[in-house]
């Protein structure tokens, strides 16, 4: 089965590359890069790099007793995990997180996997907030959209308050996969309210910066309403949870971006070209950040 999934990923990647060449031509799709100011691209890449730091701070803060004084190793772990997650098919890069936590910080998978699930739950919840804000502002206006989004935002601290009740109700079903995942995520909730709010703050800060940067980059390649750009960036990111996608997310990432743009009247050709170039920026920033990994310490005292 794993080999079949890998072959499927490679097939999707190959079919996507051939389709773009036959339908539009890669030279036409990539032509806008020649007209961009590289100063803007560098600034966007630096801001994208800031999101890696924010993600690292979330992890470092959660595991402060274990990671104290080893921020460089924590950043190395985050960049490695991000690199593998964005390049390997079928989210297999997620498997690197518990392995790296055990290798660098001697944190066993039984501890790190539930924390990763909790982080992913916070990520999805935050993406839901921004999606509601973007969609609601387009359909209802800014005021109602903000009210609806804040109501959604309030559900996460509510989940924390109800965690003991939810755990007790889910435990009888823990032999089922979804229930088991939810149970482990709830059990990884920070013990103190302050730790919970800090983790949530790092999550909100990371996604606010990341989405804003990617919306800005997408706007360099495409003229579209702001809600369309925000929803497109969010949809592209959410494709990473699909059970099947191409190597490096090729094809499925673009499909997610296009699915959000087409209802706003953007032509399929313009949407595809913009989605490809946004994806190239994502992969490029991932590779540049990944190139820093060998220069970061892996163990205490390493330079």
Secondary structure, DSSP 8 states (H G I E B T S, - for coil): -HHHHHHHHHHHHHHHHHHHHHHT-HHHHHGGGGGS-HHHHHHHHHHHHHHHHHHHHHHHHHTHHHHTT-HHHHHHHHHHHHHHHHHSGGGGGGHHHHHHHHHHH---HHHHHHHHHHHHHHHHHHHHHHHHHHHHHHHT-HHHHHHHHHHHHHHHHHHHHTHHHHHHHHGGGTTSHHHHHHHHHHHTS-SSHHHHHHHHHHHHHHHHHHHHHHHHHHHHH----HHHHHHHHHHHHHGGGSS---GGGTTHHHHHHHHHHHTTT--HHHHHHHHHHHHHHHHHHHHHHHTTGGGS-SSTT--
